Amino acid sequence: MKYKLFFILSLLGFSFVFSQKNTNEKPNVVFIISDQHKLEATGAYGDTLAITPNIDFLAKTGVRFTNAYTPAPVCAPARASLITGMYPYANGAIYHKAPVKFPNGKIKNIGSGYLRETGYHLAIKTLPQVFKEQGYITASPGKMHVHGELQKNVDEDYKEGNDLGFDEISVRYYTYFPGGHYEDEVGEDTYMRYRQFKKYANVYNKGPMHLNEDFVPTLVKKDEDNFDMVVAKKSVEFINKRGKDGKNFFLHVGFEKPHAPFTTTKKYLEMYNPKDFKLPKTYNDWYQKGKYPWSPNWVHSGIPKNIEKAQNVMAGYYACITEMDDMVGRVIQSLKDNGLYKNTIIIYTTDHGEHLFEHGLRGKHNMYEDAVNVPFIISYPKLFQQNVINNTTLSFIDLMPTLATLIDGNTPKTAQGLSLVDLLTKGKALTARAVFSEFRGGDYQLLPEAKNVPSRMMRKGDYKFIYTHGIIPQLYNVVKDPDELDNLIFHKKYKQIYDDMYFQTIADWRFQEYTPLETKIKESKILWKNTTHFSKYAVYYSQNPNVENATLIQDGIKESSFAITKNGFYWILATPRFTKTSKFYGSEIPVAVNEYSYILPVSDVVKSL
């Protein structure tokens, strides 16, 4: 009887530990996010030049995803999506700098940290709040850059502020944050020397975005005063505290490199020889064809006339990556030193990519793979598979439901993503799933008057569709055509793929300033206003209001009505009337609208029962 009782108690004990209901047995989470890290510039992703031993370690001890997409190819919207578990259009934080209209009528673009109204919607529960509900201590040293985060008494209309759910905040950067800011740790002079482009422009040559064409070290006098070093220091201090008190924690580590300027300490520059770097094969693509109609002018930042200068830029960028990787190593080592590593989930990613002369471009701000496909690695040997490559198509919005599941937390109803736990533990992959990315930008060659032009990308299976408002769409098979050189919209055999992805990309996409195509039902007909902005229309139908189930039932409609023949749900999809041409496609192919409109080429769902 004693043996039976012991056996039963042992089973109960095992079940208790495995379910991780005990607070101390729940996993800790360290989420590390860098800024502007090109996926291919990582040893774990096959780069032979990149020196990234610590990120590579996470890949060897975890799951490396190859098709992870940022919700926006620019900092602030991408980071707000991560914190809210929602795409930018849904959480409301759609801008990098938000346009705000002042009483005098002038519109000024406001950065994060100034006004609550420019941030994500008030009722949304954030990722750190999910952790706090489960008794976790939360901290976020480093870059956050989320519209909606506020200190107290900054916004008169929101005096209580908004800490996003973090107990500890420090080393904020690129966010208005009096107290708890980077310069509060190191002094204004160090801050200015580290990142303020204009003040030190004459030192870093006068190339685009001060790319460090001369391959010189940072102006920060003390190496440990550089931003990522300070963030790592604060992260280690936090981990040391948890090593002593044993409390569960969620630590958001916001590194800033390898974002421009591509300057770092002499130590990291000396690890690279600029002569080892070669320009990508697409570096002169837009020089030969003309500027890309769907990319802002300033993204065509140009290649230094001296190839050696371009090599310096590339080497400087890689040196910044190695600096950041070194700081990743400090965080991992701290977990080990405190006996916390085995029970800590470690995630590494970045907010968006970097072209680094792919297509002759610099930076991000468009939908090419170099800008939107990012490194994403999750390591937790205690539960997850190790040294595994997973081709699942995922988005940052998947992080919230994944982590909520792992800590037995509650996934908010507002969350739009999927839990990846089964993929991480069982090796499954979701390759036919659709994910999206979106962007607002200006300075388009063919739309000189338009500001904050919206664009949206859909990746599903082998294909990627890109909608840019007022400009010709793009469709690529990114598996067969990884350089995205062959726009398949001109191939008739891809018409069905194009039609479906065009509709799916914009059917539910709604945001500030832009309105859907207006429709009404009258005498068993769907009616809409025919305007000069559109050349033809198509009708999509479904038995339920889910756009994923909708199919094309008629296209090529020239008039402004459609006769309803069966009950269900309908959408009208319009084709913009393109009249402007560009050097890229020549004078025979129109690629942009003549008159910019704020009407989206799709209607809201029309219900007929």
Secondary structure, DSSP 8 states (H G I E B T S, - for coil): -HHHHHHHHHHHHHHHHHHT-SGGGS-EEEEEEESS--TTSSGGGT-SS---HHHHHHHHTEEEEEEEE-SSSSHHHHHHHHHHTS-HHHHS---SSEEEE-TTS-EEEE-TTS-GGGSS-TT---HHHHHHHTT-EEEEEB----TT-B-TTSSGGGTT-B-TT-SEEE-B-SS--SSSBHHHHH-HHHHHHHH-TTTTTTTTTTSGGG--TT----S-SSGGGSHHHHHHHHHHHHHHHHHHH---EEEEEE--TTSSS----HHHHTT--GGG----TTTTHHHHH---TTS-GGG-----SSHHHHHHHHHHHHHHHHHHHHHHHHHHHHHHHTT-GGGEEEEEEESS---TTGGG--S--S-SHHHHEEEEEEE-TTTS-SSEEEEEEEEGGGHHHHHHHHTT----TT------HHHHHH-----S-EEEEEEEE--BTTBTT--SEEEEEEEETTEEEEEETTEEEEEEETTT-TT----GGG-GGGHHHHHHHHHHHHTT---TT-EEE-EEEETTEEEE---TTEEEEEEEEESSS-GGG-EEEEEEE-SSEEE--SSEEEEEEEEE-EEE-BTTTBTTS--EESS---EEEEE--EEE-
